[in-house]
Amino acid sequence: MDSRPGGADTDDLAFVVEYFVRPLVRVFRTALDSYGLVFADPLGPDTAFELRADLAATGRVLVMDSLSVSGAAGLMSRRAATLRAARESDTDLGALTAWSSRSGATAVPSTLHALAEAFSQARPDSRTDPGAAFREVLAAEMRYLRSDTARLLSADASWAAWAHSVPEQQERALARLLARLQDRARECRALPDKPLPVVLIGPLTDVAERALPGLPQLCRDVWHAGGETVFLAEGPGCPAARYASGLARYGVPDPTVLTPRSADGAGPAAAAAALARWDRRAEVVACLAVLDPTARAPVGWEAFAHQFPQATLLVIGDDDHAGSSGDDRIRSGDDDHDAPGDVPMPSLEMQSPATAQVTTPPAPTLPAARSLSSLRLDVLRHNPAIEQHAVRWGGEETRLFVDHLVAAARRNADRTASAARDTLGRRLVGAPSDAERTVRLMHHILQRKQFKHGPSSNYPPELALREMLPFVRRGEPVPVAMVFFPNKFAHSKLKAVGDLPDLAELAMLIRLLELMEAVHQVYSPGLFFFLAADNQHYRAHSPAKLEEGMLTMSRYAGATGLSGEVVEIVAYDELAERHQGPAFVAAHRALRARILAEYRAALRGLDITLGPLRTLREADMRDPRGNFADLFRSLVFSVRTPGTPGAMPATGSWWSEVYADLYNLAEDCAAPEVIAARKEVLTTAWDDTLRYVATWHADAHTGYRSKLVPGGVQVSLRPTPGRIGLNLLGGTALSSAHATGAIDTRGVVSREFAVALRDQCFVPLYSPLLGPGQPFAMVPVTATQARGDGAGARIDPAFLRTTRLRRR
């Protein structure tokens, strides 16, 4: 502890937890859950804690002699029987008990107990109980085990309290429910007259006395997916206010509770009538029937299925109280034959995409999330040890890396152009003109998998001919406009680790180079890209940071070989003024001001800090033009964040706590400083959304986007009819401005939320391209090696040779 990183500024107990306890528990869990191996004695010859020469802990647990590569085969063959025993536990539970008694699995809890006693002796004045802190680590790290691993550990009294798993059927059912809800929400955004998608839950009995595991998180997921959760009380004798109070106590803020008026209780017909009184346009997309032995009368799930035939029906509770003689209790209204099972789900818990690695090989894994709302921020960990394992490149290493990616892009461009000529050459023999043949070749290249995003029907050949043919006939470069943002949304450190463009933007430019060189080989004037930075167009940002971001992008363009002859990086509004004149931009701003005044008048009197979800529902009803609530859902994760209280550092860990349950402002749900931060974030998001929605409607009314480059081709990062969809990095369509550049374990350049990268122990890579103040990228710790001089780490050269851009 005396040599801990950060010295006196680092809390002793937090240091022990993050550098000793959590690594030990994670290694134990990974070995058992993924390999069937068990550490019989963490303080024996199997494992060791790594220290530097100055006795500073590195946060790593080393697997020692008996688990080395040379001896692993025999060990694995002996210990793999543990999982096999678990799978056979239904017929021989005694085998598990016998394994537990002879395996020494109790050594880990015993070791933690010994560590807690040692800490208490070393720091007798500590006001925090180390044992309680260590038990919190166990509870957090042993969640979402494989079911056979959980059964195995449950046979041992020392582990039974910590072993947690969720049935695969439950995971699939809830994931399918949310996906269906998102589809309905997208339809509502495209067609405002479509009914509001609703998830109906109930009835819950004794809601004030007990909670349903996973319910608060499901309500948050439904909200962020664009739907509403509506609760059904038992009947007229259950006041909605008392019911809502009980839900709020267990973490469901501002719940909508419907009380049936029928004396028969909360039957399906009474539920439908109550729903119609609340909102006649509501559509029940899913119905969660909660079975409970204390209910006054069992509610037949079949009746709900008949009342809401298009809804997905999920049954939660004890099978003995199903109140049904049927055997298909999890049913989808859209797809009956694909029902995930015939047993009620025990809870509503669902594993986050960010923890999906427990069912895959245990390597650092990217969750491919498109929104922070899809991550379980309360369980993702900020690992303070990763900075010690940072990689620091010099100029030559950086140059070799960039040259490697650029050379691969040029080779791919040659192959793409050659394949286009070979594929379309014979089919285009009868084309009316050389110009038309050229446009069709260009269109074919734009639709290749490494460039295209969204369905090909969004940008058919006929549209390409209409837009490109005039330029090709004149022998001019075809102008293309693509909007981007020159800074990162790094306010909370949950999305990005710094403000400036990083590897993600550099890779985007390299992919752009690949596209432009492929097109150049079939049409020598090629394309001219206007990279339009929206800067202050939608929201206010620091002018100094914007300028620095623009300069960084220009520097990247030079490093990749994109000269000013083929690319211009220019401010969004400057480009509009250049091509449409100052009067056009002034008229747009005047219209935006009028729309903003219209919104402020419509939403006057609403306070987002007084029941946030209830306020947003009211705002949605008052919305004079539409889209306010949907924009708020998105913008709230990228607004300016307030300063942290006192001397607390503004780390991702602090902001994870703020954002994990952002809409819950109950005084007893979090510390006062957390509630204050949530209120400030919500207030800032409200103000930003007002300006953004006004600008968005003004853009639509004036055709602002299409007039940036008159007659030019419009590129969209989101699939949109009439525009080329480009996802230059492939994979999840996550904007680079909302993420951190990374290299995954396969060597593929990607981008991901910083909070997920830290949780997966990705370590910073620094480069002269950005300097020492911000990582250029994050790389998996498994791809690094300790430097001989003890100064951090280096990337394995063999791994570095595999780095590449994604092909799809």
N, C-alpha and C positions, 0 to 999 in steps of 0.2 A: 504493500500500500504506500510505503514511503517513496517509491519510485514510479508512482502511477502517472500516466500522461495527464498534463494539465495541472499537476501539483496541487496546491491548496484550493484551486478553483474547482476541483473535481470532488464530488461527494464520495466518501469512503465506501459506503454501502453500495451506491450505484456502480462504483468501479468493480467491486467484488462480484456483483450480480452480472454485469455485462462482460467481464473479462474471465470469469471462472465458472460461475454457476450456469448461465445460459449456454455457453459453449459445451459444457459437459453434458447437460440435458439434451441439447440438440444432437450431439454425436450419439448418445445412447439411443435416442428416438430414431435417427436415420438408420443406424446399424440394424436395429431390430425391425423397424417398419418396412424397410426396403430390401434388406439382405437376409433377414432371419438370423442375424448375429447378435449376441448379447455380451456386453462388457460385465464380466462377473465381478471385477473389482476395479473401479476407476482409479484407485490409488496404487494398484499393482503394476505389473510389467506391461500390461496391455496399452496403457495410455500415459501421457505426460502433458503437463502444461508447458508451453513454450515461453521462455524468457530471453530478452536480449542480453548482451554482455553487461549492461548496467543494471541488470535485474528488473528491468521494466517488462511487465507482461505484454504480450502481443495480442491476446485474445484468442489464440489458437490452441486447440487440443490436438496433440500429435498421436497418431496411431503407431505404436511401437513394435518391437520385434515379433511378438507372437501373431500380430496381424499384418506383417509385412507381405509383400507380393510373393516372396518365395514360399512362405508358409501358409498363405491364405487358402489355398485349395483344400488342404486337409481340414483346416479349421471350419471353412464354410460347409464342408460335407458333414461335419459333426453337428454344427449349430443350426444348419438349415432345418433340421428336424423340429425346431421350436415352432415354426409357422405351420409345418405339417401337423404337428400335434394340435395346434389351435383349430385347424380346419376339421380335425376329427373330434373336436370337443363335444359335438352333439351326441356322440355315441360313447365317448370315454372321457368324461370330465375329470376323472381321477388322474389321467395322464397329465393334464395341465397342472394339477396340484403337485404331482410328483416332480414335474419339471421345475415348478416354482421353488420347491424346497431345496433342490440340488443345484440350481443354476447360479445362485448368488445374486439374483436380480435385485434383492433387497439392499445390495451394497450401495446403489446410487442414492436412495433416500438416506441411508446411514451416513454416507459421505457428506451429503448436504447438511445433515444434522451436526456432524463434526465441524464442518466449515462454519456453521452458525455459532457454535460454541467458541471456536477459535476467534471469530470476529468479535464476539462479546468480550473475550478476555483482552484482545488487543485494543478495543475501543469501548471500554466500560461505560463511558459517558454518552454513548449513542442513544438518541431518543427513539430510534426506530428498531423494532424487533426484527433481527435478521432472519429468524426462522419464518416469520410471516412473509417477508419479502421473497425468500427462496420458494415458499409454497406457491406464491403467486406465479413465479416462473414455471413451476411444474404444471400448474393449471393451464397456463397459456400455451406452453410448448407441447403438451400432450393432447391437444385438441385435434379432431379430424384425423384420427388414426384410421388405418384400414380396419375393417370390422374384425378380421381374424386376430390382428395384433391387440385390439381392445379386449377381445375375449380372453386372450392369453394373459394379459396383465391383470384383468379383473379377477383371475383366479388367485392372485397374490394380494393379501390384505394390505401390504404397504403401497401397492399401486392402484388398488381398486377405485380409490376416490379420484384419481387423476385420469384414468383411461376413458377417453371420449371418442365416439365415432358417430357418423350419420349414415343411415342405410343408403346405398346407391340409388335405390328406387326413389327415395325421398329427394335426393339431389336432382335426379332427372325430372321428376314431376314439377318441382319448383322452378327449375331452369326453363322448362317448356312453358310453364305458366307466364313467366316474365317475358319470354320471347314473344309469346302471343300478345301480351299486353302492349309491348313495344310496337308490334305491327299495327294494332288498333290505334295507338296514339299517333303513329305516322299518318294513318289515314285521316285522323281528325285534323292534323295540321294541314294536310292537303285539301281536305273538304271540311270546312268549319261546321257544316250542318250535320256532320256525322255525330252519333251519340257519344257521350262521355263514357270511356271504359272504366268499369267499376269492379273491384274485388269485394264480394260480400262475405263477411265472416260472422259466424254465430250459429246458435246462441252460445255465449260463454257464461257459465254459471260460476257464482262466487268469485267474480272477477276482482273484487277488492281484496280477496284473501290470497290468491295464488296467480302466478304468471304462466303463460304458455311459452316455452322456450322458443326463441327465434322470432316471436311476434313483432317486437319493435323494429328489428332489421328488415323483416318482410315489408312492413308498412313504409319504411324508408325506400326500399327498392321499388315498390309500387309507385310511390310519388315521383321518384326520379325517372321511372319509365314512362311517365306521362299519364298515370291513372289515379284513381282515388280508392282508398280503402274505406268501406262502410261497415259498421258493426251493427248487428241485430241483437237487441236486448231480448230477454226471455218473454216478456209480455207486458201488459198494462201495469202490472204490479212492480215492475222494475224501472224506477225513474231514470231517465237518460242521464241526468246530471251525476247521479251516484255511480252509474255505470262508467261514464266518461272519467270521473275522478279515479276510479280504480285502474282504468287503462293508463291514465297519465302517471299514476304511481309506479307503474312498471315500464315506463319509458315510451309510451305512445302519446305524443303531444297533440293537442287540439283534435281529438278523435271525433268523427261524425258517427253519432249513435242514433239508430232508428228504433222507435218503440212501437211494436204492433198494437193495434187497437182491438184485435180480436181476443175474446176470452179464451180461445183455444190455445193461446200461446204463440210461439214464434214458428208457426208452420210456413211452408213455402208460399201459400196464397197471401197470408198476412205480410210476409216479407216483401212480396211483389207490390202489395198495396202501399206499404210504408215507403218503399223505394220510389214509387210513382209520386207520392206526396212530396218527397224530397226533391226529385228532379225527374220529370217525365221523360227526358231525353237520355237518361242513364241506361247503359247497356251492361248487364252482368256478364263480364268476360270469364270470371271464375267464381265459384262458390265453394267456400271452405266450411264444411259441416264439422262442427266440433262435438265429439261424443264425450259424455261425462256421466259417471255413475250417480252424481248428485242431482242430475236434472230431474225436474218434476215428472217428465214423461220423455221417453226416447223420441228423437226426431228422425223419421225415416228418410234416409238419404235418397231413396228412389223418387220420393215426391219432389225433392229439390231438382232432380234431374229432369223430371217432366215439366216443372214450372219454368226452368231456364234451360231449354234443350240445346242452345248453342254455347252454353258455358262449360268450361272445364270444371269438373267437380272433384274435389279432394276431400278425403275424410281423415280427420286427425283425432286420435284418441285411442282408447283401450278397445281392442277387438271384441271383448266380452260384452260391451255396451253399444254395439253398432246399431242396434235397433233395426236390423235388416236381415233378411234371409238370403240376400244375393251374395255373390262372391266376386264382384268386379267393382270394388269400392273406390277406385281411382279411375275416373273416366273423363275423356275429353269429348266435348260436344262436336268438335271438328273431325276427330279421328279415333273412333272407338277401338279400332283394332290395334292401336298403338298404345293401349293403356300400359303404364309402367308396372302394374302389379295388382294384386287382389287383396292386399292387407292394408289397413289404415296406417297412416304415418304416425310415428310417436311424437313428432314435434314439427316446428316450422323452420328449424335450423337448416342453413344452406351454406356450403363451403364457398368462399370467394374464389374467383378466378386466380387471385394472387396467391392462393395456397394450394393450387392444383398440383404442385410438385410432389405432394405426398402420395399420389397415385402414379408417378412417373419416376424414372431413374433419378436419384438424389443429386442432381447438379443444379447450379444456379439457373433459375428458370424465369423467363419473362412472362407476365400474365396476359399480354395482348389486350389490355383493357382500353376502352375508348373514352371512358370518363372516370374521374375520381370517385364518383358515386357508386361505381361497380366494385370498388375495392373495400375491404374491411379495414378501414384506417385504424380501428381500435386494436387490431391484432398485428399489424405490420410494425416491425421494430426498426428503430434507428440505431444502427450498430456503430458506436463511437470508435471502434477499433479499426475501421476500414481505412482511415486516413494514414495510419501507420504503414499500411501496405500499398500506398499509392505508387504509381509508376510516373517517373518524370523523364520526358524525352528532351533531347537536344534538337537543334536545327536539322542535323543530318538524318536522324531517325525519323523526324516528321516528314522531311522531303522524300525519303525512300517509301514511306507509307502512302503518301499522296500519289507519288508516281506509280506505285503498284496498283492502286485503284483506278487511276486514269488510264494506264496501259490496258487494263482489263476492259474498261469501258470502250476504248477504241477498237479492241478486237471484237467485242460484242457488236459494235456498230457495223463493222465490216460484214459479220455473219448475218445480221438482220437485213441489211440492204441486199446482200446477195440472195438470201432466201426470198425476199420480196420479189426480186426480178425473176427468180426461178419459178415461184409459185404463180405469179400473175402474168408472166411474160406471154404465154400462149393464149390465155384468156383475153388479153387486151389487144390482140392483133387486129381485131375489127373495131377498135375504138375510133370515134369520129376524128380525133386529132391527137397529135403528140402531147398537147397541153392536157387533154383529158386523161390520157394514159399516165402522165406524170402525176396528176392530182390523185388518181386512184392508187398509185404506188405509195404516195405520201400518206394517204388515208390508211392504207394497209399497215404501214410502219407504226402509225399512231395507235393502231388497235392491237399491237403486240402486247403480250401479257406483262412484260416488265414495265410498260408505260401505262396501259389502260386501267381505268378505274370505273366500275359500273358497267351496265349492259351496253353492247355495241349499238343498240337501237337509239341510244341518246345522241349519237353523232353518226348518222348513216352516210353512205357515199354521196347521196344526192345533196346533202347539206354541205359536205366538203367541196363538192363541185361549185356550188353557188358561192361559197365564201372564198375559196382559194383560186378558182379559175381566172378571175380578172388579173390577179397578181402574176400568175404563171404566164399568161398570155403576154404580159408586158415585160416578163423576165425580171421581176422584182422579188426580193425576199418577202415571204408571206408573214405579215405581222401577227404575233400571238400575245395576248395579254393574260398574265397570271398574277393574282393577288397573293401577297404573303405579308407576314409581320416581322419586322427586323429585330425585335427583342424577344426574350423569353418571358413567360408569365411565371416569374420566380419568387413572387412576393412571399409565399408561404413555404417555399422550399419543398413542397409536396410534388409539384410538377417538374420543375427544373432546378438545377443546382446553382444556376447563375443567370444573369440577365442577357448575356451576349449569345449570338449564334454559335453553335458548336459543331461536332462531327455530323449531326443530323442534317444541318443546312449545307455543310460542305458536300456530303454525299448526295444531297438533292441536286446540287449544281453539277456534280459528276454525272449523275443520271441524265440531267438535261444535256450535258455535252454528248453523251451517248446517243440521245435522240436526235440532236441537231446534226451530228456527223453522219448518222444513218440516212437522214433525209437529204443531206448535202450530196450523197453519192447517187441519188436518183434525180435530184434537182439542184444544180450547182449553186444558184442564189440562196437556197435553203430557207430557213426560218429566221425571223428576228423576234426575240423574246423581250417583251416589256415586263420586267418583274416589278409590279406596282405595290409598294409598301403602304398599307392603309394608315399607318402612323396615327394621326389625331382624328381620322375621319369618323370613327365610331365612338371612341372614348379618349379622354385626356390622358396623356402620358408625358413623362419627362423628356423635354426636347433634347437635352444633353445625351440621355441614354439612347434615344432614337438615332441621333447622329452617329454615335459610336457603333450602334448596330449596323447602320447603313455602310459605314466605313469597313466594318468587319466583313460584311457580305461582299463588298467590292474587292477586298483583299483575297477572300476565298475564290472569287471568280478569276482573279489573276493567277492564283496558284493552280487552278484546274485547266487553264488555257482558254477560258471564255473571255474573249476580248470585247471591247466596246463596239466592235463591228457586228456582233451577233447578239449581244445582250445589253440592255440598259436597266440599271437599278434606279428607280425613280419613285418619288412620293405619289401616292394615289391621286390626291387632289391637284397636284401640279400637272399630272398627265391629263386630267380632265380639263383643266384650264388651258393647257397648250392646244388641245384639239377642239374644244368647244367654246373657249373664250371665257373671260372673267365674268361676264353677265350670267352665263349658265351656272357657274359655281355659286355665284351670289344668290341666284334664284333658288337653287337647291337649299342653301343655308336658310333662306327666309322661310321656305316651306317647312324645313325641319323645325324651325323655331315655332311656327304655328301649330304643328302637330304636337310638339312638346308641351305647349300651353294647353292644348286640348286634353292630353293625357293627365297633366297635373290637375286640371279642373275635374276630370272624371274620377280621379283617385284621391281627391281631397278628403282629408279626415282619416285616412287609413294610416296605421302605424305598424310597420313590419315587426317591431319589437314587442307588440302586444298580440300574442298568438300568431306566429308567423304563417303557419299553414292555413289557419282560418282567414287571415288577411289576404293571402294569395288566392284563396278561393273567391273571396269577395272581389279582388282585383280582376280576376278572370271574368266574373260576371259583368263588371262595369267596363271592361276593356272596349274602347270605342272602335278599334280597328283590328284587334287580334294579335296574338303572339307574345303578349307581355309575360305571362307566367312561364311559358316555355323558354323564353330567353333568360328569365331570372334563374331557372333551374341550371342553365349552362353557365351563365356569367358569375354566379355566386362562388364558383371554385377558382376564379382568376382575377378577383378584385384586389385592390391594394389592402394590405393587412395592417392592423394597428401594431404599435410597439408592444413588446412583451412586458409584463409587470416587473418592476424592480430590476435586479441584476440577472434575471432569467434570460438565457441565450435564445435567440429566435431560431430555434432548430425545427426540423421537420417533426420531431417528437412532440414538441409543444403544439404545433399546428394540427397534428393528427388528432390530438385530444379536442381541440376546438372544433374541427370539421367532422369528427366521427359521428356526432349527434347534433349537428348544427342547429336544427330547428327546435331543439328541446331547450327551453329557457327556464324550466322550473328551478327554483332556488336550491332544492335538495338533490338535484341530479348531477351537479358538478361544483367545483370550487368557484367562489365569486369572481375571480379574475378570468376564469374560462367563460362564464356567462357574459361578463362584460365584453370580452373579445368577440363572442358570437353575435352579440347585439350590434357591435360596430361593423362586423363583416356584413351582416344582413342589411344594415342601413346603407353602407357603401354600395352594395349590390343593387339595392332599390334605386338609388340615384343613377348608377351606371346604366341600369336597364331602361330607365326613362329616356335617357339620351340615345341609347342604342336602338330602342324600338322606334323612336322618332326618326332617326337616321335611316333605319331599315325601310320604313314605309316611304320616306322621301326618295330613297334610291329606287324603290319599285315604281313610284309614280313618275319619276323623271327618266327612267331607263338609264340611270347613272352608270352602272357597270358596263352595259353594252356600248356606251358612248366614250369609254376611255380611249379606245383605238377604233375609230370609225372604219367599218368594213373588215376589221380584223377578226381573227379567230379567238373565241373566248374559252379559257380553260377554267375548270372548276375542280376543286379538291373533293367536292361532294357530287355524286352522280346526279346530273340534272339534264333533262331533255333540252337539246339545242346547244349543248356545250360539250367539249371534249373533257372527259373525266381523266385526270392524271393523278396517280398516287406514286410519286417518284421513288419512294423507298419501299413500296410494296407492303404486304401485310396489313395490319389494322390501319384504317384511314384516320390516324391521329396526327393532327397538325404538329409540326416540329416545334412551333412556338410554345406549345403546351406540354413539351416533353423534354427529355434529356437524351442526347445522342449516346448510343451504346453499341458494343459488339457482343453478340450473344455467344453461347458456348459452342456453337457450330461455326463461328467466325463470320456470321452475317451481320452487317451494319444495320442497326435498327434505331428506334427511339422508344422510350418508355418513361413512365412516371418515376421521378426520383425516389419517391417513398417506397416503391416496389423494388427498385434497384438496390437501395440500401438494405432492405429486408433480406434480399437474396445474396448479400455480401458481394455485390459488385464494388470494385475499388476505383478510385479516381485515376484518370490518366491526364497528366498535365503536358502541355505542348507550348512552344514559343508562339504558336498561332493565336493563343489566348493569354499566355503569360501565367504567372503563379497564382493569380487571384481567382481563377475559375477553372474547373476541370474541362478539358477539351472533350472528354468522353468518359464513360464508365465501362469497365471490363470485368469479366468474371474472375474472381480470385483464383479459381482453378486453372486459369491460363497464365498465371504469374509465377515467377520464381524469385526467391530472395536473392538480392545482390550480394556478392562476396564481401563488399565493403560495408555492409550493414545499412546502407543508405536506401531504404525502401525496397522496391521490387522492380523486376523487369518482366516484359511479356515474353513468354516462350517463343523463340524464333520460328519453331515449327508451326505453332498456332498462328502466328502473324502472317505466315505465308498463305494461310487458308482464308484470310479476310476477304470479303467480297460483298457486293450489293445483292440484295434479294432479286430473284428472277420473276417473282409473282407477287 
